[in-house]
């Protein structure tokens, strides 16, 4: 579903302070795989997601999504294949527009937009049904501006929007990190539910190692712009956070600079 | 004395300039793009329509060409911003400055009088509309049509994409919209409306002048803000309506300022002060709140 070959990206190239973010990342995801990504700050987790989504062009390497080489595609074009939820709950929705308007835009993700009415009658009952599934009472607030919603509500809505038109690949960039613990847990459960129901292929960045091992089907660890550890199946099921940490120490020959950040 | 022609004149001006204000609303409010090119595209519309009439073209054709010229001017600003990565403010200023020369080129001189020429108003009079109502009726119909079309457009799929581009470009890009293209498109329709308004004004007041665009942006903003302050509109449909009414109220304020004895040459200053007060209102109220929260001794220190 996703194939990455030797992705490299250095920011501030050609300046006195070039910052390498991705240093030859290769990765292959089969359909239906749910991969969690961990790593300390600056490891390149978000850069990896941004590179796949097309936020910036990569310096070298190849990105293939669902058999299509998208390396040269601009971000808006890749949207037909990729759904995305950002860390900032404010980022995934248009605050001045209503819930139903936001959802209607998500329905048209990656499709040509014309002069047809943005919201058609039959959409509303569909939206109401989907929103009812969130259990947040949003199904009765279709015409409310998104600005009026809480962070958790907005993030749940964004998640719904990112998966509305079933993307080939779903990118989640620490999408629960900015929420309070209880809301974060709810959004996590919702994520699991939506991913399972739609059998989506997912890349999820998280700071929480325990969460990383419990969620999904595979875990990769990044360090200094490279994938240094990749585990799935039985071995992963038996792993604990302590095992991950000692694995890191063994691989790098050093202790983690900041265990706290990695543990979340 | 508030005679019918006086009242009608204020309303007519409010209506005809509201089309320009709607253009400013599209860039400033919908697209969140402070576009100063309107100071050039307003006289551009006037210049194009006056020149074509003098050259013997039908006044209605002249208006359509004025609209098209405005579309092109807006698209140019969009090109400067999205392709050449020139900041929004500077892109608008560059277009505005370039248009000053373009407008002089089009007209061939600084001023074209149209008093002896046919205009869309004289054509409508010939068609049977009494001359004292012709401007009022035609402007009213035009504004209603433009409002309905704008309401409709902003609720289409493209309209949603345009609004989201101004609200949250990151989000709408992740949903597959080319935000650069949306910006160019929004700037084009905005300046098209402004130039169309300029074309109408030239025919209405009976001349086009190269200097008639100065302060267009401030006047447009004044209308938008007055409408917002008066109605606090939330929905798009009421926002559009409030801009139109804001334009009328603005013209009324100008009329009253003249009655109070301000010289016509002072009006830009009056308008600017109005806009500054409106824009600074949130800051003023924050200052007031802070002053209240501070203990007296600290405030005095």
Interface residues (C-beta under 8 A of the other chain):
Chain A: X53 X74 X75 X76 X77 X79 X80 X82 X83 X84 X86 X91 X92 X93 X94 X95 X96 X97 X101 X104 X105 X106 X108 X109 X110 X111 X113 X114 X115 X116 X117 X118 X119 X145 X161
Chain B: X153 X155 X156 X157 X158 X159 X160 X161 X163 X164 X167 X168 X170 X171 X172 X173 X174 X175 X176 X177 X178 X179 X234
